[in-house]
Amino acid sequence: MNTKIVGRNDPCPCGSGKKYKQCCQHNDAANSPAAKNRLLESVPDLFNQGLKYQFADQPAKAEEIYQQILIINPKHADTLANFGVLMLKQERLELAVNLLRKAARAEPSAKNFCNLATVLPTEEGIECLLKALVLNPANALCYKNLGSLVSKLHRYKEAIVYFHKTLELTPKDHEVYSNIGHCLMMQSQYLEATSYFRQAIAINPQATLPYTQLLFCLCFDSRAFPETYLKDAKSLDQLWQSVSTPYNQWLCSAPSSTQPLRVGLVSGDLGNHPVGFFLETVINQLYNIQIELFAYSSRAETSHDELTQRIQPYFNKWHNIRLLSDQQASAQIHDDGIHILIDLAGYTADSRLSLFAWRPAPVQVSWLGFFASTGLSYMDFFIADTMSVPQKNQSYFTEKVWYLPETRLCFSPPAIDIAQDLSALPALNNGFITFGCFQNLSKFNDTMLQHWSTILKNCPNSKLLIKNKQIANLSVKAELLERLNNLGIKTESLILEEGSPRAQYLGAYSKVDFMLDTFPYPGGTTTCEALWMGVPTLTLAGNTLLERQGAAMLNCVGLNDWIANNEEEYIQKATSFAHYIQHLSQLRGTIRDKMAISPLVDAALFAKNLKSALNSMWREKMQQQIDT
């Protein structure tokens, strides 16, 4: 922040448009009471001007005005607060923290403590909000923000209490209904979650977030899929179309030897994320076969990691569109002359599906990061394989399902320096079976846990190792333990481990005899990592793409025996495998080799198949345009 002394030839801070020497500076009386008073009297008008620029989405002009005010009065609380919020929206976090701390010191109000809490580490932010509630016990914003921060710590039950307190004060806040729905969804209470998302939509039908949350949640509820899902997706489709102006002409010429296919990837997960783990080696190979790649990342630049750095060189251009509007981002994509634009996020976090309504590319595709149809009229194709989307399930998609040979996924194996040698079967030394699950706790529903309880009872002295970063939170660990106990899984049968760096995380597979996949939301990255470490995963194949993801990967590796077709078979297979120790031991030494020669990790073959598919999509779409 600029705090320099105003020079004689500088613009006068009062906003008159004159030089300082011609306005508020009178001879040698720059610091006279009269001059200071004139400057102070100008602050209210300047502040209102800054607000107008801020609300008009002109951040640079607003910043300039706020700078002027703080030269005159460095402790002007409202300016400090609004300036801080402005910097927060621009993700200039260090400056935002500095300004909001000063605002809270200048005026220790509930509002300023609430603002400050949004930029502080979670626990410090919670303390800040509790201070705010002491000052104003009826402050709905404090309760709302408190619920959001507690939710980030995975304390969902506590968060819901704060959100309901918010609704007592502001019963028509649609964001709070969405927040409660999210907390319920993260506790696998999908039916209850959808109810809150629908209430949020009813209060504000123009809000898009409840729709995206609802569609994400419906993927887990087979009772509602696909008819209800597609109906709700159509509503969102119409909403996004109503605020967009689609392109009908594009700057890209037909791909040729002189004009390679230009492919844009839209994602917030181009880094250490499951999407990144399935994308890394493929991007390398696409680059080698002359596909021009363009990245449109909706991820904060400050969150770039080593995987981001490894893949960036393979892109012709890398754009961060996080702070761009859909119109601005679409203009960038259109100006880049993209042939095929691929969404990698669907309705997951940091998605930018809405920009596809602008039709910035002539061909638009959904792939990899989402496990259902987008349901959107302007998405042309959905990339799948016959195992994940059987022919009979094509009606679940509004896009044309485009089948790749063997697999829709290609896993990037861990680097040699962190992927340890295969370990012996733990049961040989332990004398008992250790089941494992390293997946997100939000996938833990009661039905599945009850089946796990039955499996443990069927296998005397067996253990269940659950490893997840969420377990590091003591309250989450306590809630999980209580829940498991209530569903029949005894404490003495449990091993609970918090997350760890990737090398140690992969090493933890040496403690597990085989993995129990979650359902209806199975593992992706965790299943592939387990296989690479020689550990098979027992999965339950359902009807939807989501429910068949685990089965598709196991089929690729030739482990079809580890696919159950119903819940009874899942229990039977788990019990049976647990009693064949020698078979498990022999299998453990072969799985990595099976995987190494499978299509699931053959990036060169996958890239060749993907390029062929993309070229065919282009030709088909162009022919459709000619025909119409």
Secondary structure, 3 states (H helix, E strand, C coil): CCCCCCCCCCECCCCCCCEHHHCCCCCCCCCCHHHHHHHHHHHHHHHHHHHHHHHCCCHHHHHHHHHHHHHHCCCCHHHHHHHHHHHHHCCCHHHHHHHHHHHHHHCCCHHHHHHHHCCCCHHHHHHHHHHHHHHCCCCHHHHHHHHHHHHHCCCHHHHHHHHHHHHHHCCCCHHHHHHHHHHHHCCCCHHHHHHHHHHHHHHCCCCCHHHHHHHHHHCCCCCCCCHHHHHHHHHHHHHHHHCCCCCCCCCCCCCCCCCCCEEEEEECCCCCCHHHHHHHHHHHHHHHCCCEEEEEECCCHHHCCHHHHHHHHHCCEEEECCCCCHHHHHHHHHHCCCCEEEECCCCCCCCCHHHHHHCCCCEEEECCCCCCCCCCCCCCEEEECCCCCCHHHHHHCCCEEEECCCCCCCCCCCCCCCCCCCCCCHHHHHCCCEEEECCCHHHCCHHHHHHHHHHHHHCCCCEEEEECHHHHCHHHHHHHHHHHHHCCCCHHHEEEECCCCHHHHHHHHHHCCEEECCCCCCCCHHHHHHHHCCCCEEEECCCCHHHHHHHHHHHHHCCHHHEECCHHHHHHHHHHHHCCHHHHHHHHCCHHHHHHCCCCCCHHHHHHHHHHHHHHHHHHHHHHHHHC
